[in-house]
Amino acid sequence: MSFRAEIDSITPGLRRFARALVLDEHDARSDVADSLVHQTILRAISNERTIEAGALRRWLYAALIDANRIRRMDPSVDRQPPQAPVAAALDVLNLDDRAALLLVALEGFTYAGAAEILRIPRATLVQRLVRARVRVGEIPDAARAADPKRQHPHLRLVK
């Protein structure tokens, strides 16, 4: 598969990840996510010769996370809390914990692959995942306590 064809096959997942990572822009979210994906792909094309064979997917996700970090450091970025329940639950997470959770849960990376993308040891990734899952898990419990109609979970264990 050619380099550009491989980028084309990775782009839908990269865009999905970017949209989930960029929670705080509401309606502008898709524009910001598309801009991050565009920057990432341009960077990949300009670095085509330096990217190892078979490592393009991991490289693109790492580059997108870096581009988002740089964007968030810009003081002109106006952050407003998201309104959707899932987005609000993810918004309580710091960027590192959110990226770890999204790479594993949304994009299906292995722990080793996600750790490599984030440039952290596997044990650190596991700590971030545990912390993220605990924080996100607290949100539905608080919502159920506040709303008597939601006292019973919608899912149940079937044997």
HELIX and SHEET records of a PDB file:
HELIX    1   1 PHE A    3  LEU A   21  1                                  19    
HELIX    2   2 HIS A   26  ALA A   28  5                                   3    
HELIX    3   3 ARG A   29  SER A   46  1                                  18    
HELIX    4   4 GLU A   48  THR A   50  5                                   3    
HELIX    5   5 LEU A   56  MET A   73  1                                  18    
HELIX    6   6 PRO A   85  ASP A   91  1                                   7    
HELIX    7   7 LEU A   95  LEU A  101  1                                   7    
HELIX    8   8 LEU A  102  LEU A  106  3                                   5    
HELIX    9   9 TYR A  111  LEU A  118  1                                   8    
HELIX   10  10 ARG A  122  ALA A  146  1                                  25    
HELIX   11  11 PRO A  148  ARG A  150  5                                   3    
END                                                                             
